[in-house]
Amino acid sequence: MRFFASLLAFALGTFSLSSHAWWNEEWTGRKKITLTNPAGEVADVPVLIRLHTGNFDFFSANDNASDLRLVADDDKTELKFHIEKWDAVNQLGLVWVNVPKLSPQTEIFLYFGNENATSAANPKATYDAASAVYHFAEPGGNPQDSGPNSLHAVQSSASYVAASFSNGGVGFDGSQSVTLPAVNASTGYSFSVWIKPSSLDGTLLQSDGLTVSLEGGLVKANSGKANVVSNTPLSAGQWHHLGITVSDALRVYVNGKPAGEAPGAVLPTGSMTLGSGFKGEMDEVHVSGVARGAEWMAVQAAQGPDGQLVTLGEEETAEGGAEVSHMGVILKSLTLDGWIAIGVLAVMLLIAIWVMYSKAVYIYRVDKSNSRFMGKFRELSTDLAMIDKAKGLANEFEHSSLYRIYHIGALELAHRFNDTDATRLDRSLSPQSLDAIRATLDSGLVEEIQRMNKFMVLLTIAISGGPFIGLLGTVMGVMITFAAIAAAGDVNVNAIAPGIAAALMATVAGMSVAIPSLFGYNYLASRIKSIVSQMHIFVDEFVTKLAENYTR
C-alpha cells in the first residue's frame, strides 16, 4: 500500500512540477502559503505572515530566523521580506513579505531549515520607495520607519502597548500624540492604519488641511473643499482598518470597503500628528506618497483578525512530500511546557510499568511457593519445627511469605526447647508463652504485609497525579497558544486548532499513565489481599497446632 502511495505521489509530481520542485536543496523544510484575494489583482503589496505555535514548527528553524526565505510559486524567485518579530522561545513570528503581483489566488513558499544560512531579511526593500511604515514595535523611544526613507517619528508621547494588533502598538488617552515627518506626496497621498477606539469621538490625524476624526463612531475626513462622513460606524473595543487616499478626490475606506468620497481635496505636504484627542490603540501605520487603490486597501483590511487572506499549508520536507499525519502536526505544535509535562508523565509511566511487572512476578512466586509450603506444613504431626530444621527446605521456600512467618514461630520453639518434638512429656507451653509466640508471629505478619505493599504507593501516585500533571500541561499549552495567537492577531480556527490539539496531548498522556496504573493496581491489590488473608489464616492455624501439641 505504501509503495502505491509513493508511486501515486511521484506521478502527481510529474504532472505538477512547479508545486513539487525544490528551490534549494540546502533547505530541509518549507510551507506553502496560499494568498486568497477576492478584491482583484494588486501589485507590490506587503502581506503579513503570522507564525505561531498553531501553524509553524519553530524547532525546525534557526533561533534567529536566519534561514527563513520567501519564494514565489515558480520555485525560483526570492521575495523581499521583513521580520517584524521573531521569538523562538514563545513561538511567535511576524514576517512581512512583498508580493509583486497578488492575484485572486497566489501561492508562495516559506523555506526554513538551514543551520548555515545567513539572514536575507531586507526591511527597506519590502516596501515601495514612496512609503513610510510604522510597526510601533519599539518599547521605548520614538517609533521607527521600516520603509526605505527612514522617516522616523519626530516625537511621541503615546504609550507603548506590548500586545496590539500585531506585536507592539501605541495607546492614546486623548492628550497623547505621535508626530510623523512629511512624505513626498506630489502625485497622491495614502494613509492606512489599524485602530481600536475606546471612545467613539476624537481626532485621529491632522496634516496641513487634512483632518480625520471620529464623531459618534463615524469617520469624518476633511481636506480642502472635500468633506466625507463614512456610512458605517465603528465599534468601541474592536479593531478596524481605516484607509484615506487623496488624489483627484478624498476617499475613505473602512474595513477595506469604500465608505465615501468627495472632490476638491488638497494633498497634505507637512508633518502628520496622530492621536491628538483620540482614545484607544493604533498599529501598522502605512503612509504613502501615492494614492492607493481600493484593491490595495481591501488587501490590508483582509489581514485583520477575521481575515482569510493568508492560509498556511502542511509542512513539506526535502526528502519528499507533505507531512499529512495528524499526530505529526500535533507533535510539531507542542509547546515546551507540553513536552515537559509529557516527559514527566513518560517517566511516571515507566516507573508504573516497572512496579506492575516486578510486583506481578513477585506475587506469582510468593503464591506458588506458599502453596508448596502449605502442603509440607500440613504433613507435620508432633514436631512443628521440623521444616525449619530440614536441610535445603529454606532455599526451596525462599519466596514463601508463609514460610518466613513459620520460621519466626520455629525459632520461638527452638528458644524454649532444645528438642522441639512434642511427644516428650516435658514439652509444654504456658498460655503466656502462646500469647508471646502469637505476638511475634503478628509482627512477622505486619512485616510481610509491608513487603507485599512495597512500591504500591507509586501506582497510586500515577493514578491520582498523572491526570493532574496532564491537565496542568494542557492548561499551560492552551494559555500559551491563545497568548501567541493574540499577539500575532491570527484569530481563526486553522490557527487555534493545532495548538489546542497539541495542548490536549498532555491530558491524553496523563490518562495513558493513570488508566493502566489503575487496572494494574486493582489487580495487584486483589492478589495481595488474598495472600494477606492466607497469612492471617496460617498464623491462626500455627498457634492452634502449638496449643494442641505443646500444652498438657
C-alpha positions in Angstrom: 0.0 0.0 0.0 2.8 2.4 0.9 4.5 1.6 -2.4 1.4 2.5 -4.4 1.0 5.7 -2.4 4.6 6.7 -3.2 4.0 5.8 -6.9 0.9 8.0 -7.0 2.8 10.9 -5.3 5.6 10.6 -8.0 3.0 10.5 -10.8 1.3 13.7 -9.4 4.7 15.3 -9.1 5.4 14.6 -12.7 2.3 16.5 -13.9 2.8 19.4 -11.4 6.5 20.2 -11.4 6.0 23.7 -10.2 4.4 22.7 -7.0 6.8 19.9 -6.1 10.1 21.4 -7.2 12.5 22.4 -4.5 14.1 25.9 -4.6 17.4 25.0 -2.8 18.4 21.5 -1.5 20.3 23.1 1.4 16.9 23.9 3.0 15.2 21.0 4.6 11.6 22.2 5.0 9.0 24.5 3.6 5.4 25.6 3.9 3.1 26.5 1.1 1.3 29.8 1.7 -1.9 30.4 -0.2 -3.0 34.0 -0.6 -6.7 34.4 -1.4 -7.5 37.9 -2.6 -11.1 38.4 -3.7 -10.6 42.1 -4.2 -8.7 41.7 -7.6 -5.1 41.9 -8.8 -2.8 44.2 -6.8 0.9 44.9 -7.4 3.7 45.4 -4.8 1.6 44.8 -1.7 3.1 43.9 1.7 1.4 40.9 3.3 1.8 39.9 6.9 2.6 36.2 7.6 1.7 35.4 11.2 3.6 32.4 12.6 2.8 30.8 15.9 2.7 27.5 17.7 -0.5 26.6 15.9 0.8 26.8 12.4 4.7 26.6 12.4 7.3 24.3 14.0 9.8 26.8 15.4 12.2 24.0 16.3 12.8 23.3 12.6 14.1 26.9 12.0 17.1 28.7 13.4 16.6 30.5 16.6 17.3 33.9 14.9 15.3 33.1 11.8 18.4 33.5 9.6 17.2 30.6 7.5 13.9 32.0 6.5 13.3 32.5 2.8 10.1 33.5 0.9 10.0 32.2 -2.7 7.4 32.8 -5.4 5.3 30.0 -6.9 7.9 29.4 -9.7 10.2 28.0 -7.0 12.9 30.3 -8.3 12.2 33.9 -7.4 13.1 35.0 -3.9 10.8 37.6 -2.5 11.8 40.5 -0.3 10.7 40.2 3.3 10.9 41.9 6.7 10.9 40.2 10.0 9.0 42.4 12.4 9.2 39.9 15.3 10.8 36.6 15.9 10.6 34.9 19.3 11.6 31.2 19.1 11.1 30.7 22.9 7.5 31.8 22.9 7.0 30.6 19.3 5.8 33.8 17.7 6.9 35.3 14.4 5.6 38.2 12.3 7.0 38.3 8.7 6.1 40.9 6.1 6.6 39.8 2.5 6.4 42.0 -0.6 4.2 40.2 -3.2 5.0 41.7 -6.6 1.7 40.5 -8.1 -1.2 39.4 -5.8 -3.8 37.6 -7.9 -7.2 36.3 -6.7 -5.2 33.3 -5.6 -1.4 33.3 -5.3 0.9 30.7 -3.9 4.3 31.4 -2.3 6.6 29.2 -0.3 8.2 29.8 3.1 11.5 27.9 3.3 13.4 27.1 6.5 15.8 24.5 8.0 19.4 25.5 7.1 21.7 26.0 10.1 24.4 27.6 8.0 22.2 30.2 6.4 22.6 33.9 7.0 19.7 36.3 7.2 18.2 37.6 4.0 15.6 39.9 5.6 15.6 43.3 3.9 13.0 45.7 5.5 13.7 48.6 3.2 13.2 46.5 0.1 10.0 45.1 1.4 8.1 48.4 1.0 8.0 50.6 -2.1 10.0 53.8 -2.3 7.0 56.1 -1.6 6.2 54.5 1.7 6.8 55.2 5.4 5.8 52.2 7.6 5.5 52.2 11.4 5.0 48.9 13.2 5.3 50.6 16.7 7.4 47.6 17.8 9.9 49.8 19.8 9.2 49.5 23.6 10.9 52.9 24.1 11.8 56.0 22.1 10.2 57.4 19.0 8.6 55.0 16.5 10.9 54.0 13.7 10.2 53.9 10.0 10.7 50.4 8.5 10.5 51.8 5.0 13.3 52.8 2.6 13.3 56.5 3.5 14.0 56.3 7.3 11.2 58.8 8.1 11.3 58.1 11.8 8.8 59.8 14.1 9.8 63.3 15.3 8.2 62.9 18.8 5.9 60.5 20.7 4.1 60.8 24.0 1.9 57.8 23.3 2.1 54.7 25.5 3.6 51.5 24.3 1.2 48.6 24.1 3.1 45.3 24.1 0.3 43.1 22.6 -1.6 45.1 20.0 -2.9 44.4 16.5 0.4 42.7 15.6 3.2 42.7 18.1 3.5 46.2 19.7 1.3 49.2 19.2 0.7 52.7 20.6 -2.1 53.8 23.0 -3.6 57.2 23.4 -5.6 58.7 26.3 -6.8 61.9 24.5 -3.8 64.0 25.3 -1.0 61.9 23.8 0.2 62.2 20.3 2.8 61.0 17.7 4.3 63.3 15.2 5.5 61.8 11.8 7.6 63.7 9.2 6.1 64.6 5.8 6.3 62.2 2.9 6.7 63.2 -0.7 3.1 63.5 -1.8 3.4 65.3 -5.1 1.1 63.0 -7.1 -1.1 61.4 -4.4 -1.4 60.5 -0.8 -2.5 57.5 1.2 -2.9 56.7 4.9 -3.6 53.2 6.2 -4.0 52.3 9.9 -5.5 49.8 12.3 -7.4 51.4 15.2 -9.1 50.1 18.3 -11.1 53.0 19.7 -12.1 53.0 23.4 -14.1 56.2 22.7 -16.0 56.9 19.5 -15.1 60.6 19.4 -11.8 62.3 18.9 -9.2 63.3 16.3 -7.2 60.6 14.6 -4.8 62.5 12.5 -4.0 66.1 11.3 -1.7 67.1 8.4 -2.0 70.5 6.8 -5.6 70.7 5.7 -6.3 67.0 6.1 -8.1 66.1 9.3 -9.6 62.7 10.2 -11.7 62.2 13.3 -14.4 60.1 14.9 -17.8 61.5 15.6 -20.2 59.0 17.3 -18.2 56.2 15.7 -18.5 57.6 12.1 -15.2 58.5 10.3 -15.2 62.2 9.3 -12.5 63.4 6.9 -11.8 66.9 5.7 -9.3 68.1 3.0 -9.6 71.4 1.2 -13.2 71.6 0.0 -13.8 67.8 0.3 -15.8 66.6 3.3 -16.6 62.9 3.8 -18.5 61.1 6.5 -18.5 57.4 6.5 -21.7 55.5 6.2 -20.8 52.7 8.7 -20.0 53.5 12.4 -17.1 51.8 14.1 -17.4 49.8 17.3 -15.5 50.5 20.5 -13.1 47.9 21.7 -12.7 46.3 18.3 -10.0 46.5 15.6 -10.9 48.3 12.4 -8.9 49.1 9.3 -9.1 52.7 8.2 -7.8 53.9 4.8 -7.6 57.5 3.5 -6.5 58.5 0.0 -6.1 61.9 -1.6 -5.8 62.5 -5.3 -8.5 63.8 -7.6 -10.8 63.2 -4.7 -10.8 62.4 -1.0 -11.7 58.8 -0.4 -12.4 57.0 2.9 -12.2 53.2 3.3 -13.5 51.4 6.4 -12.5 47.7 6.9 -11.5 47.5 3.2 -14.7 48.9 1.8 -15.3 52.3 0.2 -17.1 54.5 2.8 -17.4 57.7 1.0 -15.6 60.2 -1.4 -15.7 63.9 -2.3 -13.9 66.0 -4.9 -11.8 69.1 -4.1 -9.2 67.6 -1.8 -5.7 69.1 -1.3 -2.6 67.0 -1.0 -1.0 67.3 2.5 2.6 68.3 2.4 3.6 68.8 6.0 4.1 66.6 9.0 1.4 64.5 10.5 0.1 64.3 14.1 -1.5 61.1 15.2 -3.8 60.6 18.1 -4.3 64.1 19.4 -7.8 63.9 21.0 -8.1 60.1 20.3 -8.6 57.4 22.9 -7.6 53.9 22.0 -4.9 52.0 20.2 -3.2 52.3 16.8 -1.0 49.9 14.9 0.5 49.4 11.5 0.5 52.9 10.1 1.4 53.0 6.4 1.8 56.4 4.8 2.4 56.7 1.1 3.2 59.4 -1.4 0.9 57.7 -3.9 -2.9 57.2 -3.9 -3.6 53.5 -3.2 -6.4 51.9 -5.0 -9.5 50.2 -3.4 -7.9 46.8 -4.0 -4.8 47.7 -2.1 -6.9 48.9 0.9 -9.0 45.7 0.7 -5.9 43.6 0.9 -4.7 45.5 4.0 -8.1 45.0 5.7 -8.1 41.3 4.8 -5.1 40.9 7.1 -7.1 41.5 10.2 -8.2 39.1 13.0 -11.1 37.8 10.8 -9.3 38.0 7.5 -8.9 35.0 5.2 -6.0 36.3 3.1 -3.3 34.0 4.3 -3.5 30.3 4.7 -0.5 28.2 5.7 -0.4 24.6 4.4 1.3 21.5 5.7 5.0 21.3 6.3 6.9 19.6 3.5 10.4 18.1 3.7 13.1 18.0 1.0 13.0 14.2 1.2 9.6 14.4 -0.5 6.0 15.2 0.2 3.9 16.9 2.8 3.6 15.6 6.3 -0.1 14.9 6.5 -0.1 12.8 9.7 -2.4 14.3 12.2 -0.2 13.1 15.0 2.8 14.7 13.3 1.0 18.0 13.2 0.1 17.7 16.9 3.6 16.8 18.0 5.1 19.7 16.0 2.6 22.1 17.6 3.5 21.0 21.2 4.9 23.9 23.3 7.9 23.5 25.7 5.6 23.1 28.8 3.7 20.4 27.0 6.9 18.5 26.3 7.9 18.9 29.9 4.6 17.5 31.2 4.7 14.6 28.7 8.3 13.9 29.7 7.4 13.7 33.4 4.4 11.5 32.6 6.6 9.2 30.5 8.9 8.7 33.4 5.9 8.0 35.6 4.6 5.5 33.1 7.9 3.7 33.0 8.0 3.5 36.8 4.4 2.3 36.9 5.2 -0.4 34.4 8.2 -1.5 36.3 6.2 -1.6 39.6 3.4 -3.6 38.0 5.8 -6.1 36.3 8.0 -6.6 39.3 5.1 -6.9 41.7 3.3 -9.3 39.4 6.4 -11.6 39.2 6.9 -11.3 43.0 3.3 -12.1 43.8 3.3 -15.1 41.4 6.4 -16.5 43.1 5.0 -15.9 46.6 1.7 -17.5 45.8 3.3 -20.6 44.1 5.8 -21.0 47.0 3.1 -20.6 49.6 1.1 -23.4 48.0 4.1 -25.8 48.2 4.8 -24.8 51.8 1.3 -25.4 53.0 1.4 -28.9 51.5 4.6 -29.6 53.5 3.3 -27.9 56.7 0.1 -29.9 56.8 2.2 -33.1 56.8 3.7 -32.1 60.2 2.5 -34.1 63.3 4.3 -33.7 66.6 7.4 -31.6 65.7 6.3 -28.2 64.3 9.9 -27.0 63.8 10.8 -29.9 61.6 10.6 -28.0 58.3 12.9 -25.3 59.7 15.4 -27.9 60.7 15.4 -29.8 57.5 18.3 -29.0 55.1 17.5 -27.4 51.8 13.9 -26.5 52.6 14.8 -22.9 53.5 16.1 -22.4 49.9 13.1 -24.1 48.4 10.7 -21.8 50.2 12.7 -18.6 49.9 9.8 -16.8 48.2 7.2 -18.0 50.6 5.8 -15.4 52.9 4.2 -18.2 55.0 7.5 -19.9 55.4 9.1 -16.7 56.7 6.3 -16.4 59.3 6.6 -20.1 60.1 10.4 -19.6 60.5 9.7 -17.0 63.2 7.5 -19.5 65.1 10.0 -22.3 64.7 12.7 -20.1 66.2 10.5 -19.3 69.2 10.1 -23.0 69.8 13.8 -23.6 69.5 14.5 -20.9 72.0 12.2 -22.6 74.5 13.1 -26.3 73.9 16.3 -28.0 72.8 14.2 -30.7 71.3 11.0 -29.5 69.8 9.4 -32.9 69.4 6.0 -32.5 71.2 6.0 -36.2 72.2 8.3 -35.5 75.0 6.3 -35.2 78.3 8.3 -32.2 79.4 7.5 -30.1 76.3 4.6 -27.8 77.4 3.8 -24.1 76.6 2.0 -21.9 79.1 -0.8 -19.6 77.9 1.6 -16.7 78.4 4.1 -18.4 76.1 1.5 -19.0 73.4 0.5 -15.3 73.6 4.1 -14.3 73.3 4.6 -16.5 70.2 1.4 -15.2 68.6 2.7 -11.6 69.2 5.9 -12.5 67.5 4.1 -14.1 64.6 1.9 -11.0 64.2 4.9 -8.8 64.0 6.3 -11.0 61.2 2.9 -10.8 59.6 3.0 -7.0 59.6 6.5 -7.0 58.0 5.3 -9.4 55.3 2.3 -7.1 54.6 4.6 -4.1 54.3 6.8 -6.1 51.9 3.8 -7.1 49.8 2.7 -3.5 49.5 6.1 -2.0 48.9 6.2 0.4 45.9 2.4 0.2 45.5 2.2 3.8 46.5 3.9 4.7 43.2 0.9 3.3 41.4 -1.4 5.4 43.5 0.7 8.5 42.7 0.5 7.6 39.0 -3.3 7.1 39.2 -4.1 10.4 41.0 -1.2 12.6 39.9 -0.9 11.6 36.2 -4.2 13.3 35.1 -3.4 16.4 37.1 0.0 16.8 35.6 -1.5 16.2 32.1 -4.2 18.8 32.9 -1.6 21.3 34.0 0.3 20.8 30.7 -2.9 21.2 28.8 -3.9 24.4 30.6 -0.5 25.9 30.1 -0.4 24.9 26.5 -3.8 26.5 25.8 -2.7 29.6 27.6 0.5 29.9 25.5 -1.4 29.1 22.3 -4.0 31.8 22.9 -1.3 34.3 24.0 0.7 33.6 20.9 -2.3 33.8 18.6 -3.5 37.0 20.3 0.0 38.6 19.9 0.1 37.5 16.3 -3.5 38.6 15.7 -4.3 35.5 13.7 -7.7 34.5 15.1 -9.2 31.7 13.1 -9.9 28.0 13.6 -6.9 26.9 11.5 -4.6 28.9 13.8 -6.2 27.8 17.0 -6.9 24.1 16.3 -3.4 22.7 16.1 -2.2 24.4 19.3 -5.3 23.3 21.2 -5.0 19.7 19.9 -1.3 19.7 20.9 -2.1 21.0 24.4 -4.7 18.2 24.8 -1.9 15.7 24.2 -0.7 16.3 27.8 -4.1 15.3 29.1 -4.0 12.2 26.9 -0.6 11.4 28.2 -1.8 11.8 31.8 -4.8 9.4 31.2 -2.4 7.0 29.4 -0.4 6.8 32.7 -3.4 6.7 35.0 -5.6 4.1 33.2 -3.1 1.2 33.0 -1.9 2.1 36.5 -5.4 1.9 37.8 -6.1 -1.6 36.3 -2.7 -2.9 37.4 -3.2 -1.5 40.9 -6.6 -3.1 41.3 -5.4 -6.5 40.1 -2.3 -6.5 42.3 -4.2 -5.2 45.3 -6.7 -8.1 45.0 -3.9 -10.6 44.7 -2.1 -9.1 47.7 -5.3 -9.1 49.7 -5.7 -12.8 49.0 -2.2 -13.6 50.2 -2.6 -11.5 53.3 -5.7 -13.4 54.1 -3.7 -16.7 53.7 -1.1 -15.3 56.1 -3.7 -14.4 58.8 -5.2 -17.9 58.5 -1.8 -19.5 58.7 -0.9 -17.6 61.9 -4.2 -18.8 63.5 -3.6 -22.4 62.2 0.0 -22.4 63.5 -0.9 -21.1 67.0 -3.7 -23.7 67.1 -1.3 -26.5 66.3 1.0 -25.2 69.1 -1.8 -25.3 71.6 -2.8 -28.8 70.5 0.7 -30.2 70.6 2.6 -28.3 73.3 0.1 -28.0 76.2 -0.7 -30.5 78.8 
